Amino acid sequence: MENSPRPDQAERDKIEKSFLKDGRLTELPAQRKKRIVVLERLVQAFELERDYTELEVNGVLKQFHPDVATLRREFIDTKMMTRAAGVYRRSPNYQSPSL
């Protein structure tokens, strides 16, 4: 696990610019720190305190990248979203991890 400090806004902007072109994800970064930054940006497309079906989540994620299954799994694994009984929700208490 990496132990680098959280990226500042300038670094976050640079990461987003590298992996998001015209609002679409070009690729999911392999480096954890960069992946978290990109996922934190994408999860903002989901409203807090709203339930989403898997179909709705897929519809939102298709705007960014065709591999919606990987993005859904990443959101759950990073705890940016929760899933219970087929219902997805953006996590209101998500805390960006120490990178």
N, C-alpha and C positions, 0 to 999 in steps of 0.2 A: 504494500500500500504506500502511496506517495505521501510525503509529509511536507509538501510545499504550502506556502500561505495561500489563502483565498485570493483569487485574482481581483485586482482593482477594476474600476469601471473601464479604464482605457484598455486593459488586457481583455476584459469581457467583450468589448466592442470589436477588438481585433479578431478574437476567436469567432464571434458571430459572423463577421465579414468574411472570414475564411471558409466557413461551412454553410452559410446561408446566402444563396444568390436569388435575387428577385423574390424573396420570401419563401424559397424552397430549400430544403436540406439537400446539399450535394452528396454528403456522406455522413455517417455517424462517426464522430471521432473515436479513434482507438484509445487515446490517452484519457484516463478517467476524469481529470480536471477539465479538459475541454469538453468531454461528453456531458458532464454535469451542467456546464454553462449553457450548452446548446439545449439540453432537455429543459432546463429552467426557463429558457426563452419560449420553447414550444408549449409548455404546460400553461402558459399564460393565455392560450387560446381557449381554455376551459374556464367556465365560471365557477367561483366558489359557491358552496352550498347548493349545488345543482346535481341531480342524479343524471347519469348518462347510460344508455344501453351500449353494448359493444358495437352495434351498428352505428350509433351516433358518434362514438369515439373514433371509429374507423373513418367516418365521413370527415371529421375534423382533421385527422392525421393525414388523410390522402391529399389534403391541400399542401402538405409539406414534403411527403415522401411516400412512395408506393409500398414500402415494407412496414405496414401498420402494425403487424404482429410484434415485430422487434421493438418498435416504439412503445406500444402498450406494455410489453413486458418490462422495458426499462423504467417506465413510469412507476410500475408496481414495485420493482426491485429497489428503486431509489426512494420509495415511499412518497413520491410526489403525488401519486394517486392511490386510492384504495379500491379494492374490488371485493364485493360480497354478494353472493346470490345473483351474479350476472349484472350487478349495478356498479358502475364506476363513479367515483367522486374525486375531485381535486382535493388533496389534503390541506386543510386550513392551517394546520400547525407544522407544515413542512419546514425543516431547518436545513439549510445547505450544509453539507458535511464539511468537516475540516479536511482540507485536501492536502 
